[in-house]
């Protein structure tokens, strides 16, 4: 049986070997969550198996019967009117598994159309959309598998493109000791219609592995995510960001990025404080975000995120705040419910 587990994980990691990162791929909006819980936990969260349908948008192997008839809506407004959002619904079919249908979108707002002289001729909009159909199956008592397929459409005025992608994941869940481990290959796919004819561009394929642990007799649950298994060095060396002056030559030295700096960029460390069944606090630290977006003279809280979730009657309301840069942060809001609860008698 153990050979089957290792085969599943090896397949997931192998599929992620074709990835591109950091401005070298299209449809990057796929990796920007709208969910408040996901945002509060660092932007990527695949290591907790519970009844929150939003987690299944991150990894389909987290789908389970506890999400049956759950529905969720999320939204966030970024700088200058850019908006992200998603809507999802899950349904369990006996002996088949749990399915999810969702829509994720990014609306970049209105743009002015001008001629070569700068005279305004009109306006246009730009947006991205992804329609997702996912499936989760309980392989045995501790292992669950999942897969999802996405149809992706970009509309940038006279430029538009269509693509297709898939997510594949496996989750190990030990309910007795409260351990969860998930491995995933995300956004495996291709463009079917290019922005520019015959110019096919890669998708943001990514390999991930994450683990979470609920500490016994405490309300604390920690999770650690390692992103971009397919590429170790995700750093960028700015040739204009000079270091100290060489005392012998008098020349400025370009800053170098060391091994541990490069390694840390892969990690997201998060925690949830489960104060009660109906109220949770959340916080996380995204190392890559901190390394890339902070201003050295004023680092502030860049890279940190936090939020909470509260259940009121049959609805779960969540808030998450991601601190991306000193210039501003993003506020995420989600609402979810299980429509099956409305038919239950008190």
Phi and psi in degrees as GROMACS dihedral restraints (atoms count N, CA, C in turn):
[ dihedral_restraints ]
;  ai    aj    ak    al  type     phi  dphi    fc
    3     4     5     6     1   -62.3    20    10
    4     5     6     7     1   -32.2    20    10
    6     7     8     9     1   -61.7    20    10
    7     8     9    10     1   -36.4    20    10
    9    10    11    12     1   -65.0    20    10
   10    11    12    13     1   -40.1    20    10
   12    13    14    15     1   -62.2    20    10
   13    14    15    16     1   -46.8    20    10
   15    16    17    18     1   -67.1    20    10
   16    17    18    19     1   -33.8    20    10
   18    19    20    21     1   -64.6    20    10
   19    20    21    22     1   -41.1    20    10
   21    22    23    24     1   -61.9    20    10
   22    23    24    25     1   -48.5    20    10
   24    25    26    27     1   -65.3    20    10
   25    26    27    28     1   -40.7    20    10
   27    28    29    30     1   -63.1    20    10
   28    29    30    31     1   -40.3    20    10
   30    31    32    33     1   -62.5    20    10
   31    32    33    34     1   -43.3    20    10
   33    34    35    36     1   -60.4    20    10
   34    35    36    37     1   -45.1    20    10
   36    37    38    39     1   -71.0    20    10
   37    38    39    40     1   -34.4    20    10
   39    40    41    42     1   -67.1    20    10
   40    41    42    43     1   -37.4    20    10
   42    43    44    45     1   -65.9    20    10
   43    44    45    46     1   -21.5    20    10
   45    46    47    48     1   -86.8    20    10
   46    47    48    49     1     3.5    20    10
   48    49    50    51     1   -75.7    20    10
   49    50    51    52     1    -6.1    20    10
   51    52    53    54     1  -101.0    20    10
   52    53    54    55     1    19.3    20    10
   54    55    56    57     1   -74.2    20    10
   55    56    57    58     1   155.6    20    10
   57    58    59    60     1  -125.8    20    10
   58    59    60    61     1   150.0    20    10
   60    61    62    63     1  -135.8    20    10
   61    62    63    64     1   168.9    20    10
   63    64    65    66     1    52.0    20    10
   64    65    66    67     1    65.6    20    10
   66    67    68    69     1    83.3    20    10
   67    68    69    70     1     7.3    20    10
   69    70    71    72     1  -110.6    20    10
   70    71    72    73     1    13.3    20    10
   72    73    74    75     1  -141.3    20    10
   73    74    75    76     1   163.9    20    10
   75    76    77    78     1   -98.3    20    10
   76    77    78    79     1   171.7    20    10
   78    79    80    81     1    57.9    20    10
   79    80    81    82     1    39.7    20    10
   81    82    83    84     1   -66.3    20    10
   82    83    84    85     1   -15.4    20    10
   84    85    86    87     1   -63.1    20    10
   85    86    87    88     1   -19.0    20    10
   87    88    89    90     1   -60.9    20    10
   88    89    90    91     1   -27.1    20    10
   90    91    92    93     1   -99.2    20    10
   91    92    93    94     1    11.5    20    10
   93    94    95    96     1  -107.1    20    10
   94    95    96    97     1   105.3    20    10
   96    97    98    99     1   -76.2    20    10
   97    98    99   100     1   151.7    20    10
   99   100   101   102     1  -100.0    20    10
  100   101   102   103     1   -25.3    20    10
  102   103   104   105     1   -57.6    20    10
  103   104   105   106     1   133.9    20    10
  105   106   107   108     1   -66.6    20    10
  106   107   108   109     1   -38.8    20    10
  108   109   110   111     1   -66.0    20    10
  109   110   111   112     1   -44.8    20    10
  111   112   113   114     1   -62.3    20    10
  112   113   114   115     1   -42.5    20    10
  114   115   116   117     1   -63.5    20    10
  115   116   117   118     1   -42.0    20    10
  117   118   119   120     1   -65.5    20    10
  118   119   120   121     1   -25.8    20    10
  120   121   122   123     1  -101.6    20    10
  121   122   123   124     1    28.3    20    10
  123   124   125   126     1    98.7    20    10
  124   125   126   127     1    -1.1    20    10
  126   127   128   129     1    98.5    20    10
  127   128   129   130     1   -18.1    20    10
  129   130   131   132     1  -138.8    20    10
  130   131   132   133     1   127.2    20    10
  132   133   134   135     1  -152.2    20    10
  133   134   135   136     1   102.7    20    10
  135   136   137   138     1  -127.8    20    10
  136   137   138   139     1    13.1    20    10
  138   139   140   141     1  -116.5    20    10
  139   140   141   142     1    19.5    20    10
  141   142   143   144     1  -129.6    20    10
  142   143   144   145     1   125.8    20    10
  144   145   146   147     1  -102.8    20    10
  145   146   147   148     1   102.0    20    10
  147   148   149   150     1  -140.0    20    10
  148   149   150   151     1  -155.3    20    10
  150   151   152   153     1   -97.9    20    10
  151   152   153   154     1    12.3    20    10
  153   154   155   156     1   -83.3    20    10
  154   155   156   157     1   112.8    20    10
  156   157   158   159     1   -62.8    20    10
  157   158   159   160     1   -25.9    20    10
  159   160   161   162     1   -63.2    20    10
  160   161   162   163     1   -31.5    20    10
  162   163   164   165     1   -67.7    20    10
  163   164   165   166     1   -28.7    20    10
  165   166   167   168     1   -70.6    20    10
  166   167   168   169     1   -19.2    20    10
  168   169   170   171     1   -69.8    20    10
  169   170   171   172     1   -22.6    20    10
  171   172   173   174     1   -87.9    20    10
  172   173   174   175     1   -40.2    20    10
  174   175   176   177     1  -146.6    20    10
  175   176   177   178     1   116.2    20    10
  177   178   179   180     1   -65.6    20    10
  178   179   180   181     1   -20.6    20    10
  180   181   182   183     1   -69.6    20    10
  181   182   183   184     1   -10.2    20    10
  183   184   185   186     1   -82.6    20    10
  184   185   186   187     1    -8.3    20    10
  186   187   188   189     1   -62.6    20    10
  187   188   189   190     1   136.7    20    10
  189   190   191   192     1  -154.8    20    10
  190   191   192   193     1   165.0    20    10
  192   193   194   195     1   -58.6    20    10
  193   194   195   196     1   -21.5    20    10
  195   196   197   198     1   -65.5    20    10
  196   197   198   199     1   -15.5    20    10
  198   199   200   201     1   -92.5    20    10
  199   200   201   202     1     0.5    20    10
  201   202   203   204     1   -53.9    20    10
  202   203   204   205     1   124.5    20    10
  204   205   206   207     1    67.7    20    10
  205   206   207   208     1    23.3    20    10
  207   208   209   210     1   -84.3    20    10
  208   209   210   211     1   147.3    20    10
  210   211   212   213     1  -136.6    20    10
  211   212   213   214     1   143.5    20    10
  213   214   215   216     1  -145.2    20    10
  214   215   216   217     1   146.4    20    10
  216   217   218   219     1  -130.4    20    10
  217   218   219   220     1   138.3    20    10
  219   220   221   222     1  -139.8    20    10
  220   221   222   223     1   152.1    20    10
  222   223   224   225     1  -156.1    20    10
  223   224   225   226     1   153.1    20    10
  225   226   227   228     1  -153.1    20    10
  226   227   228   229     1   142.0    20    10
  228   229   230   231     1  -110.3    20    10
  229   230   231   232     1   121.2    20    10
  231   232   233   234     1   -92.3    20    10
  232   233   234   235     1  -168.9    20    10
  234   235   236   237     1   -65.4    20    10
  235   236   237   238     1   149.7    20    10
  237   238   239   240     1    56.0    20    10
  238   239   240   241     1    33.8    20    10
  240   241   242   243     1    82.6    20    10
  241   242   243   244     1     4.4    20    10
  243   244   245   246     1   -70.0    20    10
  244   245   246   247     1   132.3    20    10
  246   247   248   249     1  -126.8    20    10
  247   248   249   250     1   140.4    20    10
  249   250   251   252     1  -122.3    20    10
  250   251   252   253     1   151.1    20    10
  252   253   254   255     1  -164.8    20    10
  253   254   255   256     1   163.7    20    10
  255   256   257   258     1  -153.6    20    10
  256   257   258   259     1   158.9    20    10
  258   259   260   261     1  -137.7    20    10
  259   260   261   262     1   139.6    20    10
  261   262   263   264     1  -147.5    20    10
  262   263   264   265     1   155.1    20    10
  264   265   266   267     1  -145.5    20    10
  265   266   267   268     1   137.8    20    10
  267   268   269   270     1  -121.6    20    10
  268   269   270   271     1   147.8    20    10
  270   271   272   273     1  -145.0    20    10
  271   272   273   274     1   133.0    20    10
  273   274   275   276     1  -102.1    20    10
  274   275   276   277     1   133.7    20    10
  276   277   278   279     1  -115.8    20    10
  277   278   279   280     1   124.5    20    10
  279   280   281   282     1   -55.8    20    10
  280   281   282   283     1   133.2    20    10
  282   283   284   285     1    72.5    20    10
  283   284   285   286     1    -9.6    20    10
  285   286   287   288     1  -102.4    20    10
  286   287   288   289     1   -40.5    20    10
  288   289   290   291     1   127.8    20    10
  289   290   291   292     1  -167.8    20    10
  291   292   293   294     1  -112.3    20    10
  292   293   294   295     1   132.3    20    10
  294   295   296   297     1  -112.7    20    10
  295   296   297   298     1   154.4    20    10
  297   298   299   300     1  -137.0    20    10
  298   299   300   301     1   141.4    20    10
  300   301   302   303     1  -124.4    20    10
  301   302   303   304     1   132.3    20    10
  303   304   305   306     1  -149.7    20    10
  304   305   306   307     1   159.1    20    10
  306   307   308   309     1  -127.6    20    10
  307   308   309   310     1   128.4    20    10
  309   310   311   312     1  -119.4    20    10
  310   311   312   313     1   134.7    20    10
  312   313   314   315     1  -139.9    20    10
  313   314   315   316     1   157.8    20    10
  315   316   317   318     1  -134.3    20    10
  316   317   318   319     1   122.6    20    10
  318   319   320   321     1  -111.6    20    10
  319   320   321   322     1   117.4    20    10
  321   322   323   324     1   -93.6    20    10
  322   323   324   325     1     6.0    20    10
  324   325   326   327     1    90.7    20    10
  325   326   327   328     1  -166.4    20    10
  327   328   329   330     1   -96.6    20    10
  328   329   330   331     1   143.0    20    10
  330   331   332   333     1  -126.6    20    10
  331   332   333   334     1   145.9    20    10
  333   334   335   336     1   -85.6    20    10
  334   335   336   337     1   135.8    20    10
  336   337   338   339     1   -98.9    20    10
  337   338   339   340     1   124.3    20    10
  339   340   341   342     1  -126.1    20    10
  340   341   342   343     1   161.5    20    10
  342   343   344   345     1   -91.3    20    10
  343   344   345   346     1  -172.8    20    10
  345   346   347   348     1   -64.8    20    10
  346   347   348   349     1   -18.7    20    10
  348   349   350   351     1   -93.6    20    10
  349   350   351   352     1    -0.9    20    10
  351   352   353   354     1    88.3    20    10
  352   353   354   355     1     4.0    20    10
  354   355   356   357     1   -76.5    20    10
  355   356   357   358     1   133.2    20    10
  357   358   359   360     1   -71.1    20    10
  358   359   360   361     1   126.4    20    10
  360   361   362   363     1  -105.6    20    10
  361   362   363   364     1   -15.0    20    10
  363   364   365   366     1   160.5    20    10
  364   365   366   367     1  -155.5    20    10
  366   367   368   369     1  -145.7    20    10
  367   368   369   370     1   165.0    20    10
  369   370   371   372     1  -152.5    20    10
  370   371   372   373     1   167.1    20    10
  372   373   374   375     1  -115.3    20    10
  373   374   375   376     1   162.4    20    10
  375   376   377   378     1  -137.2    20    10
  376   377   378   379     1   136.9    20    10
  378   379   380   381     1  -158.0    20    10
  379   380   381   382     1   158.7    20    10
  381   382   383   384     1  -124.5    20    10
  382   383   384   385     1   146.4    20    10
  384   385   386   387     1  -138.9    20    10
  385   386   387   388     1   144.5    20    10
  387   388   389   390     1  -138.3    20    10
  388   389   390   391     1   121.3    20    10
  390   391   392   393     1   -99.5    20    10
  391   392   393   394     1   123.4    20    10
  393   394   395   396     1  -118.6    20    10
  394   395   396   397     1   131.9    20    10
  396   397   398   399     1  -122.7    20    10
  397   398   399   400     1   118.7    20    10
  399   400   401   402     1  -123.9    20    10
  400   401   402   403     1   163.4    20    10
  402   403   404   405     1  -146.0    20    10
  403   404   405   406     1   133.0    20    10
  405   406   407   408     1  -125.8    20    10
  406   407   408   409     1   138.5    20    10
  408   409   410   411     1  -134.9    20    10
  409   410   411   412     1   133.9    20    10
  411   412   413   414     1   -83.0    20    10
  412   413   414   415     1   103.9    20    10
  414   415   416   417     1   -70.1    20    10
  415   416   417   418     1   -44.5    20    10
  417   418   419   420     1  -154.1    20    10
  418   419   420   421     1  -163.4    20    10
  420   421   422   423     1   -59.8    20    10
  421   422   423   424     1   -32.6    20    10
  423   424   425   426     1  -116.1    20    10
  424   425   426   427     1   -18.9    20    10
  426   427   428   429     1  -106.3    20    10
  427   428   429   430     1   129.7    20    10
  429   430   431   432     1  -125.5    20    10
  430   431   432   433     1   145.4    20    10
  432   433   434   435     1  -120.2    20    10
  433   434   435   436     1   154.2    20    10
  435   436   437   438     1  -154.9    20    10
  436   437   438   439     1   154.8    20    10
  438   439   440   441     1  -149.0    20    10
  439   440   441   442     1   149.0    20    10
  441   442   443   444     1  -143.6    20    10
  442   443   444   445     1   148.0    20    10
  444   445   446   447     1  -123.5    20    10
  445   446   447   448     1   140.1    20    10
  447   448   449   450     1  -125.0    20    10
  448   449   450   451     1   133.4    20    10
  450   451   452   453     1   -97.8    20    10
  451   452   453   454     1   126.3    20    10
  453   454   455   456     1  -118.7    20    10
  454   455   456   457     1   131.3    20    10
  456   457   458   459     1  -132.9    20    10
  457   458   459   460     1   131.2    20    10
  459   460   461   462     1  -116.4    20    10
  460   461   462   463     1   132.4    20    10
  462   463   464   465     1  -125.2    20    10
  463   464   465   466     1   100.7    20    10
  465   466   467   468     1  -117.5    20    10
  466   467   468   469     1    63.6    20    10
  468   469   470   471     1    63.3    20    10
  469   470   471   472     1  -110.7    20    10
  471   472   473   474     1   -81.8    20    10
  472   473   474   475     1    -6.6    20    10
  474   475   476   477     1  -110.2    20    10
  475   476   477   478     1   126.7    20    10
  477   478   479   480     1  -146.1    20    10
  478   479   480   481     1   157.3    20    10
  480   481   482   483     1  -150.0    20    10
  481   482   483   484     1   155.8    20    10
  483   484   485   486     1  -133.0    20    10
  484   485   486   487     1   138.1    20    10
  486   487   488   489     1  -142.9    20    10
  487   488   489   490     1   172.0    20    10
  489   490   491   492     1  -137.4    20    10
  490   491   492   493     1   140.8    20    10
  492   493   494   495     1  -146.9    20    10
  493   494   495   496     1   162.9    20    10
  495   496   497   498     1  -137.3    20    10
  496   497   498   499     1   149.2    20    10
  498   499   500   501     1  -115.5    20    10
  499   500   501   502     1   137.8    20    10
  501   502   503   504     1  -132.0    20    10
  502   503   504   505     1   131.4    20    10
  504   505   506   507     1  -146.6    20    10
  505   506   507   508     1   160.4    20    10
  507   508   509   510     1  -136.8    20    10
  508   509   510   511     1   138.7    20    10
  510   511   512   513     1  -127.9    20    10
  511   512   513   514     1   133.6    20    10
  513   514   515   516     1  -107.6    20    10
  514   515   516   517     1   124.8    20    10
  516   517   518   519     1  -129.8    20    10
  517   518   519   520     1   117.7    20    10
  519   520   521   522     1  -105.9    20    10
  520   521   522   523     1    97.0    20    10
  522   523   524   525     1   -68.6    20    10
  523   524   525   526     1   -27.4    20    10
  525   526   527   528     1   -69.8    20    10
  526   527   528   529     1   -46.9    20    10
  528   529   530   531     1   -98.4    20    10
  529   530   531   532     1     1.1    20    10
  531   532   533   534     1    60.7    20    10
  532   533   534   535     1    45.0    20    10
  534   535   536   537     1  -108.9    20    10
  535   536   537   538     1   139.8    20    10
  537   538   539   540     1  -136.4    20    10
  538   539   540   541     1   133.9    20    10
  540   541   542   543     1  -132.0    20    10
  541   542   543   544     1   130.6    20    10
  543   544   545   546     1  -129.7    20    10
  544   545   546   547     1   135.1    20    10
  546   547   548   549     1  -118.7    20    10
  547   548   549   550     1   140.9    20    10
  549   550   551   552     1  -147.7    20    10
  550   551   552   553     1   144.9    20    10
  552   553   554   555     1  -114.4    20    10
  553   554   555   556     1   123.4    20    10
  555   556   557   558     1  -119.1    20    10
  556   557   558   559     1   143.6    20    10
  558   559   560   561     1    61.9    20    10
  559   560   561   562     1    41.5    20    10
  561   562   563   564     1   -80.0    20    10
  562   563   564   565     1   115.8    20    10
  564   565   566   567     1   179.6    20    10
  565   566   567   568     1  -160.1    20    10
  567   568   569   570     1  -156.8    20    10
  568   569   570   571     1   163.6    20    10
  570   571   572   573     1   -82.9    20    10
  571   572   573   574     1   134.3    20    10
  573   574   575   576     1   -97.8    20    10
  574   575   576   577     1   -26.9    20    10
  576   577   578   579     1  -135.4    20    10
  577   578   579   580     1   126.8    20    10
  579   580   581   582     1   -91.9    20    10
  580   581   582   583     1   156.6    20    10
  582   583   584   585     1   -60.8    20    10
  583   584   585   586     1   -44.5    20    10
  585   586   587   588     1  -117.2    20    10
  586   587   588   589     1   130.4    20    10
  588   589   590   591     1   -53.7    20    10
  589   590   591   592     1   133.7    20    10
  591   592   593   594     1    66.4    20    10
  592   593   594   595     1    15.0    20    10
  594   595   596   597     1  -113.8    20    10
  595   596   597   598     1    79.3    20    10
  597   598   599   600     1   -77.9    20    10
  598   599   600   601     1   130.4    20    10
  600   601   602   603     1  -116.8    20    10
  601   602   603   604     1   147.9    20    10
  603   604   605   606     1   -74.9    20    10
  604   605   606   607     1   154.8    20    10
  606   607   608   609     1   -90.6    20    10
  607   608   609   610     1   162.7    20    10
  609   610   611   612     1   -79.6    20    10
  610   611   612   613     1    64.3    20    10
  612   613   614   615     1   -64.5    20    10
  613   614   615   616     1   142.4    20    10
  615   616   617   618     1  -152.4    20    10
  616   617   618   619     1   140.4    20    10
  618   619   620   621     1  -106.3    20    10
  619   620   621   622     1   136.5    20    10
  621   622   623   624     1  -136.8    20    10
  622   623   624   625     1   154.3    20    10
  624   625   626   627     1  -144.6    20    10
  625   626   627   628     1   139.5    20    10
  627   628   629   630     1  -146.0    20    10
  628   629   630   631     1   153.7    20    10
  630   631   632   633     1  -138.3    20    10
  631   632   633   634     1   144.1    20    10
  633   634   635   636     1  -133.7    20    10
  634   635   636   637     1   153.1    20    10
  636   637   638   639     1  -144.3    20    10
  637   638   639   640     1   125.5    20    10
  639   640   641   642     1   -90.8    20    10
  640   641   642   643     1   121.4    20    10
  642   643   644   645     1   -73.0    20    10
  643   644   645   646     1   130.3    20    10
  645   646   647   648     1   -60.4    20    10
  646   647   648   649     1   138.5    20    10
  648   649   650   651     1    63.0    20    10
  649   650   651   652     1    22.2    20    10
  651   652   653   654     1  -136.4    20    10
  652   653   654   655     1   163.9    20    10
  654   655   656   657     1   -88.9    20    10
  655   656   657   658     1    11.3    20    10
  657   658   659   660     1   -95.6    20    10
  658   659   660   661     1   132.9    20    10
  660   661   662   663     1  -130.3    20    10
  661   662   663   664     1   120.0    20    10
  663   664   665   666     1  -103.5    20    10
  664   665   666   667     1   148.7    20    10
  666   667   668   669     1  -140.1    20    10
  667   668   669   670     1   144.0    20    10
  669   670   671   672     1  -131.4    20    10
  670   671   672   673     1   125.8    20    10
  672   673   674   675     1  -117.3    20    10
  673   674   675   676     1   134.8    20    10
  675   676   677   678     1  -113.4    20    10
  676   677   678   679     1   115.9    20    10
  678   679   680   681     1   -99.3    20    10
  679   680   681   682     1   160.4    20    10
  681   682   683   684     1    56.9    20    10
  682   683   684   685     1    60.2    20    10
  684   685   686   687     1   -61.8    20    10
  685   686   687   688     1   -23.7    20    10
  687   688   689   690     1   -80.3    20    10
  688   689   690   691     1   -12.5    20    10
  690   691   692   693     1  -150.1    20    10
  691   692   693   694     1   126.2    20    10
  693   694   695   696     1   -80.5    20    10
  694   695   696   697     1   -50.5    20    10
  696   697   698   699     1   -87.2    20    10
  697   698   699   700     1   103.4    20    10
  699   700   701   702     1  -106.4    20    10
  700   701   702   703     1    11.6    20    10
  702   703   704   705     1   -79.4    20    10
  703   704   705   706     1   161.9    20    10
  705   706   707   708     1  -130.1    20    10
  706   707   708   709     1   124.1    20    10
  708   709   710   711     1   -97.4    20    10
  709   710   711   712     1   113.6    20    10
  711   712   713   714     1   -79.6    20    10
  712   713   714   715     1   115.7    20    10
  714   715   716   717     1   -65.3    20    10
  715   716   717   718     1   -16.9    20    10
  717   718   719   720     1   -96.2    20    10
  718   719   720   721     1    -5.3    20    10
  720   721   722   723     1   -92.5    20    10
  721   722   723   724     1    89.0    20    10
  723   724   725   726     1   -90.4    20    10
  724   725   726   727     1   149.8    20    10
  726   727   728   729     1   -95.1    20    10
  727   728   729   730     1  -142.1    20    10
  729   730   731   732     1   -72.1    20    10
  730   731   732   733     1   161.1    20    10
  732   733   734   735     1   -86.7    20    10
  733   734   735   736     1   132.6    20    10
  735   736   737   738     1   -65.2    20    10
  736   737   738   739     1   121.2    20    10
  738   739   740   741     1   -66.7    20    10
  739   740   741   742     1   -20.9    20    10
  741   742   743   744     1   -87.2    20    10
  742   743   744   745     1   -44.3    20    10
  744   745   746   747     1   -98.0    20    10
  745   746   747   748     1   -21.3    20    10
  747   748   749   750     1    78.3    20    10
  748   749   750   751     1     7.2    20    10
  750   751   752   753     1   -95.3    20    10
  751   752   753   754     1   145.7    20    10
  753   754   755   756     1   -72.3    20    10
  754   755   756   757     1   142.1    20    10
  756   757   758   759     1  -102.6    20    10
  757   758   759   760     1   132.9    20    10
  759   760   761   762     1   -70.4    20    10
  760   761   762   763     1   134.7    20    10
  762   763   764   765     1   -64.6    20    10
  763   764   765   766     1   140.5    20    10
  765   766   767   768     1  -108.3    20    10
  766   767   768   769     1   151.9    20    10
  768   769   770   771     1  -110.3    20    10
  769   770   771   772     1   119.4    20    10
  771   772   773   774     1   -81.0    20    10
  772   773   774   775     1   174.7    20    10
  774   775   776   777     1   -59.5    20    10
  775   776   777   778     1   -50.2    20    10
  777   778   779   780     1   -69.5    20    10
  778   779   780   781     1   -29.4    20    10
  780   781   782   783     1   -63.8    20    10
  781   782   783   784     1   -44.3    20    10
  783   784   785   786     1   -66.2    20    10
  784   785   786   787     1   -41.5    20    10
  786   787   788   789     1   -63.8    20    10
  787   788   789   790     1   -42.3    20    10
  789   790   791   792     1   -63.6    20    10
  790   791   792   793     1   -26.8    20    10
  792   793   794   795     1   -64.3    20    10
  793   794   795   796     1   -16.0    20    10
  795   796   797   798     1   -82.2    20    10
  796   797   798   799     1   -15.1    20    10
  798   799   800   801     1  -100.8    20    10
  799   800   801   802     1   146.5    20    10
  801   802   803   804     1  -129.2    20    10
  802   803   804   805     1   124.3    20    10
  804   805   806   807     1  -112.0    20    10
  805   806   807   808     1   123.2    20    10
  807   808   809   810     1  -134.0    20    10
  808   809   810   811     1   165.0    20    10
  810   811   812   813     1  -148.4    20    10
  811   812   813   814     1   148.5    20    10
  813   814   815   816     1  -123.3    20    10
  814   815   816   817     1   137.0    20    10
  816   817   818   819     1  -108.6    20    10
  817   818   819   820     1   107.3    20    10
  819   820   821   822     1   -89.7    20    10
  820   821   822   823     1    79.6    20    10
  822   823   824   825     1   -65.3    20    10
  823   824   825   826     1   -33.2    20    10
  825   826   827   828     1  -158.7    20    10
  826   827   828   829     1   178.2    20    10
  828   829   830   831     1   -63.7    20    10
  829   830   831   832     1   -25.5    20    10
  831   832   833   834     1  -112.2    20    10
  832   833   834   835     1     3.4    20    10
  834   835   836   837     1  -146.6    20    10
  835   836   837   838     1   121.5    20    10
  837   838   839   840     1  -127.8    20    10
  838   839   840   841     1   142.3    20    10
  840   841   842   843     1  -107.3    20    10
  841   842   843   844     1   147.5    20    10
  843   844   845   846     1  -139.4    20    10
  844   845   846   847     1   147.1    20    10
  846   847   848   849     1  -158.4    20    10
  847   848   849   850     1   156.0    20    10
  849   850   851   852     1  -158.3    20    10
  850   851   852   853     1   164.9    20    10
  852   853   854   855     1  -132.4    20    10
  853   854   855   856     1   118.5    20    10
  855   856   857   858     1   -99.8    20    10
  856   857   858   859     1   107.1    20    10
  858   859   860   861     1   -64.7    20    10
  859   860   861   862     1   -41.1    20    10
  861   862   863   864     1   -64.6    20    10
  862   863   864   865     1   -43.3    20    10
  864   865   866   867     1   -60.5    20    10
  865   866   867   868     1   -40.5    20    10
  867   868   869   870     1   -66.1    20    10
  868   869   870   871     1   -43.9    20    10
  870   871   872   873     1   -65.1    20    10
  871   872   873   874     1   -38.4    20    10
  873   874   875   876     1   -93.8    20    10
  874   875   876   877     1   -28.1    20    10
  876   877   878   879     1  -111.7    20    10
  877   878   879   880     1    -3.5    20    10
  879   880   881   882     1   -80.2    20    10
  880   881   882   883     1   152.1    20    10
  882   883   884   885     1  -101.2    20    10
  883   884   885   886     1   122.0    20    10
  885   886   887   888     1   -55.6    20    10
  886   887   888   889     1   -38.8    20    10
  888   889   890   891     1   -73.3    20    10
  889   890   891   892     1   -24.4    20    10
  891   892   893   894     1  -143.5    20    10
  892   893   894   895     1    75.9    20    10
  894   895   896   897     1   -66.6    20    10
  895   896   897   898     1   -33.2    20    10
  897   898   899   900     1    56.6    20    10
  898   899   900   901     1  -139.8    20    10
  900   901   902   903     1  -107.9    20    10
  901   902   903   904     1    21.6    20    10
  903   904   905   906     1   -58.4    20    10
  904   905   906   907     1   133.0    20    10
  906   907   908   909     1    97.9    20    10
  907   908   909   910     1   -20.1    20    10
  909   910   911   912     1   -89.3    20    10
  910   911   912   913     1   150.8    20    10
  912   913   914   915     1  -145.7    20    10
  913   914   915   916     1   157.2    20    10
  915   916   917   918     1  -157.5    20    10
  916   917   918   919     1   168.7    20    10
  918   919   920   921     1   174.7    20    10
  919   920   921   922     1  -170.8    20    10
  921   922   923   924     1  -154.5    20    10
  922   923   924   925     1   162.7    20    10
  924   925   926   927     1  -134.0    20    10
  925   926   927   928     1   137.2    20    10
  927   928   929   930     1  -138.4    20    10
  928   929   930   931     1   136.6    20    10
  930   931   932   933     1  -101.3    20    10
  931   932   933   934     1   124.1    20    10
  933   934   935   936     1  -121.6    20    10
  934   935   936   937     1   115.0    20    10
  936   937   938   939     1    58.2    20    10
  937   938   939   940     1  -118.7    20    10
  939   940   941   942     1  -102.5    20    10
  940   941   942   943     1     8.7    20    10
  942   943   944   945     1  -114.5    20    10
  943   944   945   946     1   141.1    20    10
  945   946   947   948     1  -107.6    20    10
  946   947   948   949     1   118.5    20    10
  948   949   950   951     1  -105.3    20    10
  949   950   951   952     1   133.4    20    10
  951   952   953   954     1  -131.7    20    10
  952   953   954   955     1   146.4    20    10
  954   955   956   957     1  -131.7    20    10
  955   956   957   958     1   139.1    20    10
  957   958   959   960     1  -141.6    20    10
  958   959   960   961     1   142.2    20    10
  960   961   962   963     1  -126.9    20    10
  961   962   963   964     1   121.0    20    10
  963   964   965   966     1  -106.2    20    10
  964   965   966   967     1   122.3    20    10
  966   967   968   969     1   -93.0    20    10
  967   968   969   970     1    98.8    20    10
  969   970   971   972     1   -88.3    20    10
  970   971   972   973     1   -33.2    20    10
  972   973   974   975     1  -158.2    20    10
  973   974   975   976     1   158.8    20    10
  975   976   977   978     1   -59.2    20    10
  976   977   978   979     1   -28.6    20    10
  978   979   980   981     1   -74.0    20    10
  979   980   981   982     1   -16.4    20    10
  981   982   983   984     1   172.9    20    10
  982   983   984   985     1   167.3    20    10
  984   985   986   987     1  -132.9    20    10
  985   986   987   988     1   171.1    20    10
  987   988   989   990     1  -115.0    20    10
  988   989   990   991     1   135.9    20    10
  990   991   992   993     1  -107.2    20    10
  991   992   993   994     1   120.0    20    10
  993   994   995   996     1  -106.6    20    10
  994   995   996   997     1   141.6    20    10
  996   997   998   999     1  -133.0    20    10
  997   998   999  1000     1   136.9    20    10
  999  1000  1001  1002     1  -136.5    20    10
 1000  1001  1002  1003     1   150.3    20    10
 1002  1003  1004  1005     1  -138.4    20    10
 1003  1004  1005  1006     1   135.2    20    10
 1005  1006  1007  1008     1  -142.9    20    10
 1006  1007  1008  1009     1   159.0    20    10
 1008  1009  1010  1011     1  -158.8    20    10
 1009  1010  1011  1012     1   164.6    20    10
 1011  1012  1013  1014     1  -112.7    20    10
 1012  1013  1014  1015     1   111.8    20    10
 1014  1015  1016  1017     1   -67.0    20    10
 1015  1016  1017  1018     1   -16.7    20    10
 1017  1018  1019  1020     1   -66.0    20    10
 1018  1019  1020  1021     1   -26.7    20    10
 1020  1021  1022  1023     1   -67.9    20    10
 1021  1022  1023  1024     1   -24.1    20    10
 1023  1024  1025  1026     1   -71.7    20    10
 1024  1025  1026  1027     1   -17.7    20    10
 1026  1027  1028  1029     1   -95.2    20    10
 1027  1028  1029  1030     1    -1.8    20    10
 1029  1030  1031  1032     1   -81.7    20    10
 1030  1031  1032  1033     1   141.9    20    10
 1032  1033  1034  1035     1   -83.7    20    10
 1033  1034  1035  1036     1   142.8    20    10
